Amino acid sequence: MKIESRLAQIGSQSEPVTGAVSFPIYQATAFRHPQLGQSTGFDYARSKSPTRKVLEDAAAELEAGDAGFACSTGMAALQTIFALFSQGDHLLVSLDLYGGTYRLLERIMSRFGVTASYVDTNDIDALSQLCKPNTKAVLIETPTNPLMMITDIERVCAWAKTRGLLTIVDNTLLTPFFQRPIEQGADIVIHSATKYLGGHNDVLAGLIITKGEELSEQMAFLHNSIGAVLGAQDSWLLMRGMKTLALRMERHQENAVRIAGWLYDHEAVEEVYYPGLAHHPGHDIQSRQSSGNTGIFSFRLKDARYVEPILRHIRLIAFAESLGGVESLMTYPSVQTHADIPEEIRRRVGVDDRLLRFSVGIEHADDLIADLAQALEAAKREIGEEQQS
Ligand SMILES: *Cc1c(COP(=O)(O)O)cnc(C)c1O
C-alpha cells in the first residue's frame, strides 16, 4: 500500500472491540494480570502502553524498520540511543549539527567518556581519517540544519559496514514520507517528532526506529530502563498529526521551492541554502535518495544590518524557534538555535550573523512572499535612513 494510505490509516484498524476509527487514549499505567504467570501483553506503561504501541508500530513500518520507540522528546530519543555506547567509545558526527545534539555530546556524554569528532559526513576520506579503533558509530543529519548539507546515505552506510560501525540517521527534516534511511542501509533512525511528524507546533516527541533483532532488543531494554517514554495523550496527538503528513509535506515543499527561488533573486540576499534549488551542491544526491525536499531553508543576507529589522517587521511569519509546523517560523541560528556550538565550528560551517533560517508553513505562498517583501523593504528603508542621519 502507498505511504499516503498508510499514514491516513494509522491506528484506524487497531481497535477490534468497538471499531473506533481513532485509536483510544489508554491512560492506564497498570494492567491487570489474568493470573500468576500470565499477562495481556501489557504490565506497566513505561515498558509498553497500548496507545504508544500503535504509534511505535506505525513508525517502525513507515521507516522500514523492525521496531519503533516513542520518547518524550527528540533529545530523549538521542540520549536513549547514546546509552548504547560505553566509556571510551568514539562517534563520528555531522559537522553542521543540531545544537542540542552537540550540547548533549559535549556537555554530558563526554563526562561519561564518550567522545565525538565532527566531520563533513559526505567526505569518506575525512571519515576514514578520523575513524579510530574505538569508533562505534556514525551519526548523520541529512539535510543538516541550518546549512542543508547533504550526505549520500547509501555510500556512508556501505563504508560504515566495512568498519563495523553503526549508522544512525536523524531523519527529522525529511520524514519517512520523503526519505527512508533504513532502506539505504542505516541501522537506526531518530526523529524529533516535535517537528514535521507532529506538524502543528503543539506536541514534543521523539522517535527511534531500529533495524535488526539484536539492536531492537537492546533499544527496548534502554527505552524501558531510561524511561524517557512518550505519554498516552501525546502519543495520540502525534498519531493524529501524522495522518496528514503527506499533504503537509507536499505543501511545505511546494511553498519552500517557490519562496527560496524568490529570495534567491532578491537584491538583499547573497545566498540561499536549499537542496530543492538546482544550484545547491547536494541537489543531485538529494534527488536520488529522497522523493522530495524539506520545507526549511536558510538564506544569507548581504548586510548583517538587515537581520534585526526583518525579524521585527515580519507579521504572518513568526520569529520563533522550532520548525516543521503548519505555521511559518523564522529564526536566527547563530544567536538562537546554534548558540551552544562554539564560534569556531559555527564559522567553519557558515552559521554567521547574516544567516536566517525559514521553516516555511502551509499558508499560501503569495501571503508569505508579501510578508517577506514588506519586511525586506522596511529593513532597507531603515538602513537608508540610518545612513543619512
Ligand atoms: C529539534 C531537533 C532535535 C531535538 O528534538 P526535540 O524534540 O526538540 O527534543 C533533534 N534533531 C533535530 C534535527 C531537530 O531539529
The ligand as an ORCA input file, in Angstrom:
! r2SCAN-3c Opt
* xyz 0 1
  C      14.536     19.683     17.195
  C      15.540     18.692     16.768
  C      16.058     17.755     17.669
  C      15.642     17.725     19.132
  O      14.309     17.385     19.273
  P      13.348     17.883     20.485
  O      12.051     17.266     20.153
  O      13.345     19.384     20.444
  O      13.951     17.384     21.738
  C      16.984     16.846     17.188
  N      17.377     16.848     15.898
  C      16.900     17.749     15.014
  C      17.368     17.721     13.606
  C      15.973     18.697     15.417
  O      15.504     19.598     14.536
*
